[in-house]
Amino acid sequence: MRPPYSILVAGAGTVGLLAVLRLLASRNAAQLDVTIVDAGAAPEHVVAGETGLRVSAISAGSADLLESLGAWQRMHPTHVAAFDRMRVWDAASDPHGGATLRFDADEFGVPHLGYIVDDAALREALRAAIEAAGAGVRFDTAVADASFDDAGARVRFADGGELTADLVIAADGGGSPLRRQAGVDTWEQAYDQVAFVTHLEPTVPHGDTAWQRFLPTGPLGLLPLADGRVSVVWTTTPEAAEQAYSMSDDGLGSLLTDASDGVLGDLRASGPRGRFPLVARHARRYVRRGFALVGDAAHTVHPLAGQGANLGIADVAELTGVIDAALDHREHPGDLPVLRRYERARRSDNARMLHFMTGLNRLFASDSGPLGELRRNGMALFNRSGPIRRKMAGVALGTARRK
Ligand SMILES: Cc1cc2nc3c(=O)[nH]c(=O)nc-3n(C[C@H](O)[C@H](O)[C@H](O)COP(=O)(O)OP(=O)(O)OC[C@H]3O[C@@H](n4cnc5c(N)ncnc54)[C@H](O)[C@@H]3O)c2cc1C
């Protein structure tokens, strides 16, 4: 007999894959017929020891959730780098001076502040866990069109196939075609910044520390990798990112050594390069009957605090929890009152994070004398304020704490 409710998850990025895994592991999994599709081709196997261009900072809380579902432990150690310290400083200050923001795992009683993981390896681990639960991703299956009415959702795929579902979970990324098909508007603001991304070999060890220097053009992050290299996320003007992209290895190394104030000695270019235009985007609503948005499809935030994937993971934890609780009470998982519980729990939190990131980016981008001075004094004060530090650390660590 077929389970009573069908759920389609569109998008097999970290967020969509996690949604499927959570649904398959839920108390009421037997009541659910879950399908996941992705527009892209099946990815190649991730090789141990190699780190792809795209990495994510995963909070301790998110790592706990991934471990509880049997995905985290499937990643090869070369794809996971724990970091125990964070250092954030202003372009006009010394990285080792008193105005540098400092976070140490010891201070917060946790072994690590978070992890830098290879994104492709994390997705592969999630897919392996889904396969172990007896399901799989249908690749090369783009959603071409969707319509929604009281009976549920009717979805048409680019290959001509069709499917009806009681609930469609859109995890199809920032450009989310499904968001448009469901008639959901967004608030958007372009940052006029581009994130330039590559890996670098430093001459000074990264010390399991995530480094971030705020420059007037945007923040430069140096994230530790397991092989001793660092992943750089340099938010800068579109012109500077374009230049960096086509520069010689030597030129790029010295450019980023200067931009990082030599905090890790000389940096040598080592790896592929990429650039991503940045936009702050928030869906005006997350749900309608038979439809829910999660992850980047619902919100895209500035990468400066490495929270994009963590917010999507938190969305999934909430939505799947709401669905499971609804099934406990014999409610339909696609009903609007059920889905609104998810929206109420997540949308304002995500909005706060989005505006906080936008404000922080602006504050650091301004180099006017008084504002710069205020900022440096504020950072020194922040280092001495226990309650504010603990609150910020709570956000960065995620809700749960890894033992
Ligand atoms: C430069 C940069 C650095 C970042 N650094 C960090 C970081 O350190 N930490 C962090 O937490 N986050 C970071 N992020 C953000 C993070 O990468 C995203 O928030 C996260 O990957 C979003 O995952 P997702 O699954 O929602 O979307 P995506 O990863 O975009 O996945 C969407 C999936 O949907 C599929 N799809 C699209 N259209 C269709 C369709 N029509 N039908 C079917 N499938 C479709 C796509 O093929 C894709 O596989 C960064 C982002 C950028 C740009």
The ligand as an ORCA input file, in Angstrom:
! r2SCAN-3c Opt
* xyz 0 1
  C      30.976     32.826     -1.963
  C      30.060     32.130     -1.018
  C      30.564     31.614      0.160
  C      29.724     30.986      1.058
  N      30.235     30.523      2.236
  C      29.420     29.944      3.126
  C      29.888     29.484      4.395
  O      31.063     29.588      4.724
  N      29.011     28.907      5.258
  C      27.689     28.780      4.932
  O      26.923     28.284      5.766
  N      27.211     29.179      3.739
  C      28.031     29.755      2.837
  N      27.537     30.187      1.641
  C      26.139     29.989      1.326
  C      25.841     28.534      1.015
  O      26.687     28.052     -0.016
  C      24.389     28.418      0.610
  O      23.601     29.073      1.578
  C      23.951     26.970      0.545
  O      24.777     26.223     -0.288
  C      22.533     26.902      0.006
  O      22.183     25.591     -0.163
  P      20.819     25.222     -0.879
  O      20.748     23.725     -0.826
  O      19.689     26.024     -0.324
  O      20.973     25.734     -2.383
  P      21.999     25.265     -3.526
  O      23.246     24.730     -2.973
  O      22.064     26.403     -4.467
  O      21.235     24.027     -4.213
  C      20.117     24.216     -5.058
  C      19.943     22.960     -5.919
  O      18.724     23.090     -6.657
  C      18.907     22.603     -7.970
  N      17.908     23.231     -8.861
  C      17.873     24.514     -9.297
  N      16.829     24.693    -10.102
  C      16.149     23.510    -10.157
  C      14.977     23.057    -10.820
  N      14.271     23.857    -11.632
  N      14.578     21.778    -10.651
  C      15.307     20.929     -9.851
  N      16.431     21.306     -9.221
  C      16.844     22.576     -9.364
  C      20.354     22.983     -8.316
  O      20.862     22.142     -9.325
  C      21.044     22.775     -6.953
  O      21.598     21.480     -6.831
  C      28.349     30.829      0.734
  C      27.843     31.313     -0.470
  C      28.675     31.985     -1.330
  C      28.110     32.548     -2.612
*
